[in-house]
Amino acid sequence: MHSFRYVRGKLHCEGVSIESLVEQHGTPLYVYSQETFAGHYRKLDEALKPLDHLICFAVKANSNLAVLRTLANEGSGFDTVSEGELRRVAAAGGDLKRCVFAGVGKTEDEIAFALKRGIYAFNVESEPELLRINRVAAKLKRIAPVAMRVNPNIDAHTHAKITTGTYENKFGVAFEEIEGIYGRASRLKNLHLRGLQMHIGSQLTEVKPFEAAVRKVAPLVDLLSKRHGFEFFSIGGGLGIVYDPALASGTAEWWNSPAARKLLTPEKYARTLIPLLQPLGLKILIEPGRFIAGNSGILATRVEYVKQTGRKNFVIVDAAMNDLIRPAMYDSYHEVVPLRKRTGKRIASDVVGPICESGDSFCKNRPLPKVAEGDYLALLSAGAYGSVMGSTYNSRPLAAEVLVNGSQSQLVRQRQPIQKVWDGEKIPSWL
Ligand SMILES: *Cc1c(COP(=O)(O)O)cnc(C)c1O
């Protein structure tokens, strides 16, 4: 499943002890497993083999150049949401012809950039955007490949902040309006109606919502495909991963837990969806982010203080919400384990960062082994929506990132030098 495990009592990423990495590079430190990134990609690719398909890794989940290169080498396409992400893919050696460009707020400049460089398709989120793309394309004398994003109004049964496929959400166009829009779009001269796209949400742990959405949208795809000559149907991303196996198993070795075995596997996903998709006779795009990246990375951190107040045991670490915001933003669970395996009594602990916000907390009342100042911990499953959401809040530099490949490791993003935190700021001449 992934490549973080204890070897002789020390947490390793593939063949490298994470303790040796933190000693070399300091903390907080993101550590990524190349084998896990590539392995998850291959698993999905294998499961989808019966379909003509293209996996477009959702760059927003983890956009480090080394990660993008790893996936580009596997043959991945990319799902991007800004000019910056398109440029990153290019910088990493990815193929823009295998990129889709999504997002509700594409600017004229971004559209022009994507048209000039030549992408696979714009995933269009509104009719005004469609008109804008047509206008920019006419000005540049190009034909823009487009797919409308349909909102199927399906509840994905996931956290409110990461559901995207109901009419409460800002994404896409209502199912009922799609046919009309394609009719009007077919009269716009600088568009190529290449397909249809949907994405119902993130961290889905069951196949049912995917199935319901595909069942609802497939007949529409079929109709429009025959009418407009589609090439593809993108079913979006959203495959969930196991963050919280301890709840099920009570063990910190979560890769062996029953929850890990119960998870929504690519095989289950493919087995359910392939029979619904195959009859369309189209190329199927899928846009996974978390499934590929989530369990491919951890965040290593140092214990600075242990503080007992009232009934609480606070473990104060040097990573904070500016490094990993998911617990503060989505109440999400990250398994916390020491880099040196500990047995013995567990103490209900709150692992918190140094930032001056009560929300700067990674877990509350979690039974953890006793730790002391100078020990190191790992926050697991931090490979997706981790480093990419980092900020310099409290003037804390962006964390360093390391990629491991077998027994090799290399820094793939240096720790931000502290002076760079206020780079670009100026004191006006009148002060
Ligand atoms: C975020 C996003 C994805 C990736 O979601 P995951 O849950 O990480 O797989 C895919 N497609 C679109 C349109 C997205 O917004």
The ligand as an ORCA input file, in Angstrom:
! r2SCAN-3c Opt
* xyz 0 1
  C      -9.759     18.694     -6.148
  C     -10.201     18.146     -7.438
  C      -9.800     16.879     -7.833
  C      -8.975     15.968     -6.965
  O      -9.665     15.583     -5.836
  P      -9.097     14.383     -4.915
  O     -10.121     14.239     -3.876
  O      -7.798     14.828     -4.370
  O      -8.981     13.199     -5.783
  C     -10.184     16.438     -9.077
  N     -10.951     17.190     -9.906
  C     -11.358     18.424     -9.539
  C     -12.176     19.220    -10.484
  C     -11.013     18.949     -8.301
  O     -11.448     20.153     -7.937
*
